[in-house]
Amino acid sequence: MLAAVENCTSFDVYKNKNTHRLEVVRRRRKCLFFYYYRIDAELGFRHVRVQSWFPFEVQVWANGREALSRALDNKGVGHTRYANAVVACDDWALAQSLAETLAKRRWPRLLNALARKVNPHINRIGRAGFGGYWWVADQVEVATDVAFGSRAALEGVLPSLFAHAASTFSAEDVLRFLGRKLHPSLTKEVTTSARRRPEGWRIKHTMGRNSIKVYDKANVLRTETTINDPSELRVLRLVEGSDNRRQRCWRPMRKGVANLPRHHQVGRGANDRHLEALASASDHGEGVRALDALCRPRVRNGRRHSRFNPMIPADLALFKAALAGEHAIVGFRNSDLARRLYLHPPRSEQEERRRSARVSRLIAKLRGHGLVAKVKDQRLYRVTPEGQRVMSAALAVHDRHFPIAYAAAA
């Protein structure tokens, strides 16, 4: 257990100069916090932070890979860990099943049990008429790990994957770093490599306070969606209508732990879409062949959509804007594309309306060619798998293949 004095939001008593009475106010002040570190039977290594003064705020940090490793141990399944990643497992199907149960478990019951262990005043607070803790998820990270047979196999595809993500997904936050020493079981090919740390790669896309990133760890390629602001997402919730009848409607998501299954669903979907987009990095042949269809007009639902020219700056800028990595989280709106297509803000409301109308026509054109699809009942659009392949191929030809071929010919 550790203790530290930190800033917090708490209560204080002061004398009102006008009424000459003592009043209780809520303000920023300093308070003593206790940190309890423990290896839990279910969660593995975790820690709890508790405030020593009103309102006795409690924060819990837990890692899903820790809980997964503990669950595999309880099942007697052999596995190997590297930091917080499971790099080898005797039963991957069972590991996947155990990981998916984390979001569906009864978190309030578990969190209340932890609070009773660290807050000795919780029963007294209840007898005084105050409610219990309202548990919220301050930050949720949903990660999808793709385990390769060895570190060498992963390093064989990393350069093309990250070059593809950096150039095609408009990534601005690209980092290379030194990792930790590899586990001995991962260094069978080169025994001396355990003495040096492998170089890691990380690419991150940020949209508001939410983000999605891809990085490597030992022989694992991890895609991770971090949700700090769930209000950008939607959840199906029971609401009372004007006729006093309760019905299910899509509403902005809140931070309550009851929404953790929806957090998992959104994060898993974003990770899958991002990984599917990265899968086109290894072979652009099919996408290049689809450029022929892209360069011809197309009729869909009785409406004619003009052709694209994948070599002109305007269409390339549109492809880059649609493929921006942050759109994998919730999709994109008209305003999101406008911010990427126009470098300067509009000077008048009339110009803003003209921009919005033009972007709407471009989105309709993308939909006509099957490159993007509309999210049901929302003003959101997502790039289709076909759109990922075609637009990625167009950008790859323009940015990499043609310059290399031209330089070789010169």
Secondary structure, DSSP 4 states (H G I P E B T S, - for coil): -EEEEEEEEEEEEEE-TTT--EEEEEEEEEEEEEEEEEEETTTEEEEEEEESSTT--EEEE--HHHHHHHHHHHHT--EEEETTEEEEES-HHHHHHHHHTTTTS-HHHHHHHHHHHH-TTHHHHHHTT------B-S-EEEEEEEE-SSHHHHHHHHHHHHHHHHHHTT--EEEEEE-PPPPGGG-SS-GGGGGSPPEEEEEEEEETTEEEEEEEETTEEEEEEEES-GGGSEEEEEEE-TTS-EEEEEEE--SBGGGHHHHHHHHHHHHHHHHHHHGGGS--HHHHHTHHHHTS-EEETTEEEPPP-TTSHHHHHHHHHHT-TTHHHH-B-HHHHHHHH-SS--SSHHHHHHHHHHHHHHHHHHHHTTSEEEPTTSS-EEE-HHHHHHHHHHHHIIIIIHHHHHHHH-
